[in-house]
Amino acid sequence: MQEQPTTNVNPVEVKSPITGFIESIVPSRLSNGAKLFLTGAVINGVSNGVLNSIMQLYLISMGFTAVDLGKLFMFNPLFCAVLSIPCGIAADRYGKKKMLLLGFAAVTFGGASYLLFNSFASFAFAFAMFGVSNAASTVMTPSIPLFMRNVIWRRRLVSMV
């Protein structure tokens, strides 16, 4: 008796490392654009964490204390939180392109302050400018429910907020 070759009813899909990584952190019900957006957000968060750690070591090597670091690192989220709604209003009134230009200018001034000066005030200004840039760029952040294909999942997500 000769054996029949078996056919695989459920073929296994081979995934690349990037696709496997994306599938591990976001639900499969999301569109590819949403998956890429969320993956970018994760990578952005990790890179910001690394940059902040290096910045803290740099500032400590310059003689800043833990209290100074706490004060400096407070400027970015404080300015972002205070200016996010006014930036959204300004984006509606003047356009998103102008807000992006404002954000780019703020990052440029903040980066120049990092490079040119090394006082507490200059670093506070730099962190404040990064907060302004973050607030100005929030107008470009899409709403995650817009990425959802399935209306039921979109409703669940919106109802949780």
N, C-alpha and C positions, 0 to 999 in steps of 0.2 A: 504494500500500500504506500503510495507516494503522498507526502505531506503537501498541503496547499500552502502557499506563502500567505502569511497573515497581513492584513492591511491595518494600518493604524487609523482607527476611527476618529480619535481626537489628537491630531498632530500637535506637537509642541512648537510653539512659536519661539524662535530664537530672538533674543533681545540684545541690543547693544548695551554697553555699560551706561550710556546716557539715558536710554529709554528705560532700563531697569531702575536707575536712580529716580527718574521722574515718577515711575509707577509706584515706587516705595514711599513717596512723600505726599502724593496727591491722589484723590480718588480717580478711578478709571472713567467715571461718568463725565469728567470735564473734557472740554475740547482741547485740541493740541495747543491752541493759543493760550488758553488758561493754564495749561500745564507748564508751558514755557515761562509765562509770567510768574507763576508761583515759584518755579525753580530759580528764576532770576532774583526773586525776593529773598529766597533762602541764601543764595550766593552773596547777595548784597549785604545781608545781615551778618554773615560769617566774616566777610571782608571788612566790614565796619568794626566788628569786634577785634579783629587782628590789628587794624590800624589804631584803634583806641588803646589797645594794650601797648603797642610800640610807642605811641605818643606819651603815655603815662611814664614809661621807662625813660624816654628822652627828657621829659620835664623834671623827673626826679633827679636825673643826672645833672640838670642845670640848677638844682638846689631848691626846687619847689617842694612844699610840704604836702601832706595828705589833705589838709584843709584847703590849701591852694588848688589842688587837683579837683577836689569836690566843687569848689566855686567855679573853676574854669569849665569843667565838663557839664555844669548846670546850664551854661549860657545857650548851648545849641538846642536842647529840647525846650527850654523856656521860650526862646525867641520863636521857635517853630510853633509851639502851642498857641502863643499869643497872636501870632501873625497869620495862622492858617485861614481863619475865616475872613479877615480883611483881604488876604491875597485871593481867596475865592471870589469875593465881591469885585475886586479890581480886575480879575480875569474875565468876569462877566461883562464888566463895563469897558475895559480897554483891550481885551483879547488875550488868549493864552500865549501867543507868541511873545508879547511884551513881558508877560510874567516869566517866561523862560529866559528871556534876555536879562531880566532883573536877577533871576537866580544865578545865571552865569556870571554876571558882574559881581554879585556878592561872593561867589566862590573865588573869583579872581582876586578880589580885594582881601579876602580871608587868607588865601594861599600866599599872597605877597606879604601879608603881615607876618605869617609864619617864617618866611624866608629872610625878611629884612630886619626884623626886630626880635628881641628876646626878653621883653619885660612882661610882667603880669598883665598890664593894660593891653599890650599888643596881642597877647594870646587870648585875652577875654574878647577883644574886638574880632579876632579870627573865628572863635567859636560862635560868637553872635552872628557873624556873616554866614557861617555854615547853617545856622538856624534859619536865617532869612532865606537862604537858598532852598533849604528843605521845605519851608512854608510856600515859597513861590512855585516849587515844582510839584507840590501836592495837587495842584489843579490839573495835572496831566495823569494822575493815577486813576485808572479805570475802576469802576465798581465791580467787584468780583462777581456778584450775581449776574452781570451782563454776559459773563463767559459761560454760564450754565446752559447746557442744551435742554435739559429736562425741566419743565416748568414746575413740577412738584418739588424737585430739589431746590430750585430758586425760591419758591415760596417758603420752604422749611428754613432756608438760610436767612431770608429776610425776616421771618417771624422770630428768629432767635435774637435778632439785633434789637 
